[in-house]
Amino acid sequence: MAKVQEKALAREYRKAGRSVKDIARALVVSPSSVSAWCDDIRLTEIQIKKLDDARHDLRMRGLLKGAQM
């Protein structure tokens, strides 16, 4: 895929509220590239809360897994 197409997709994904890391994994590019391509895109409060909640859930799963070991 050409970088122009990847950049366009990255911007679409970011506008939809996806995380930089998630976009980077989906497009197989570095998170820093995604961040640079999308640096002017501002997320809504709802999108930010959704990303924060997902991050919190991952953290809790990690803590529980560590506690079980």
QUIQUIZI-V304972 format. One record per backbone hydrogen bond with DSSP energy under -1.0 kcal/mol. NH is the residue of the N-H (numbers start at 1). CO is the residue of the C=O. Records with the same first field share a line. If there is no record, write none. Layout:
# QUIQUIZI-V304972
NH->CO / CO
This chain:
# QUIQUIZI-V304972
6->2
7->3
8->4
9->5
10->6
11->7
12->8
13->9
14->10
15->11
16->12
17->14
18->13
23->19
24->20
25->21
26->22
27->23
28->24
29->24
34->30
35->31
36->32
37->33
38->34
41->38
48->44
49->45
50->46
51->47
52->48
53->49
54->50
55->51
56->52
57->53
58->54
59->55
60->56
61->57
62->58
63->59
64->60
65->61
66->62
67->63
68->64
69->65
